[in-house]
Amino acid sequence: MLKAQRDHWLQNRFPVSNQITLSLNKIFIIPTVTSVALLATIALLFLMAINFQNALVYGLSFWLLALTVVTIFFTYRNLSGLTIKSIQSTSCFAGEKAVFELQVSCSEHQKKSAIFLGWKDEDVAEVSLQQEHTRRIKLSHSTKQRGYFKPPKVNIFTRYPIGLIISWSYAALDMQSIVYPAPKLQDSAEGGQSKDDQAAQGTEIANGSTDFSGIREYQAGDSPKHIHWGTYAKTGEVYTKSFVDYASNDLWIDWDAINIGGVETKLSHLCAQILEYHQAHLTYGLKLPGKTIQPANSEAHKNICLTALALYGIDDSEMDGY
């Protein structure tokens, strides 16, 4: 119950958006162990000053207390006004790290020092905005399974200037990445692709209309357009030009042609085949249940095929990630 209320409160305080500017209601002040120990020391000194009526100890107590208060102000100001914006993300394979590019900026009259952005147990970047007021950083987050991956809220914190206080906030950025299946060829797989090697440009189909293949004796029913008049002028005999067509020799990576159990295992095998054919500069197409991608050979085509594998069987309602 308490966790649900906390999550609801955080969601209202930090709505998902493309960018966020940190202000008073979005910044939390957290004491460190050192600051707690310092406050306890100040209290002890104050009691000693009262007991012994020592003005020097009074002065030391109030000076240390003032130092703590000023530190809170400067630590808060180091985050206040900071803007974090989502720029782009890169796709990856399951088990690898997805990379997200962010833009961190502040107004021209501000300077920021030693601000950390990232995730617990994941990538963390340090940013200082002194001479320049805008910087782009890249953060990576590990992935586990294919599909849409939406990273958790980005933690933002600083201990500037002297480490007594932590100023901390969230950034619930609207960003996601597509995670492809982990590529792994299965030795037990049979088929999975089709190819005809009868001709370099494909399978020859007689009586076509595209490519000239020679001349032959005239047969009743031949089109007058195809009569070879040059031969008739030389020999007086009627000959007809013949043409052929070629069936495509493109490779097809076919879901139904693979004899492997398990959807994820099958997708991993198809993913490995796509990478193998792309690296070999082959022209290939992809056939999945309910989806066919026509043959091509380019970086964009590879990404389209890998994305189709990554999102196979996944609805848009599952876009929220893990």
ABEGO torsion letter per residue (X at the ends): XAAAAAAAAAAAABBBBABBBBBAAABBBBBBAAAAAAAAAAAAAAAAAAAAGBAAAAAAAAAAAAAAAAAAAAAAAAABGBBBBBABBBBBBBGBBBBBBBBBBBBAABBBBGBBBEBBGBBBBBBBBBABABBBBBBBBBBABBEBBBBBBBBBBBAOAAGABBBBBBBBBBBBBBBBBBBBBBAABBEGBBBBAABAAEBBBBGBAABBAEBBBBBBGBBAAABBAAAAAAAGBBBBBBBBBBBBABBBBBAAABBBBEAAAAAAAAAAAAAAAAAAGBBBBBBBBGBBBBBBBBAAAAAAAAAAAAABGBBAAAAAEX
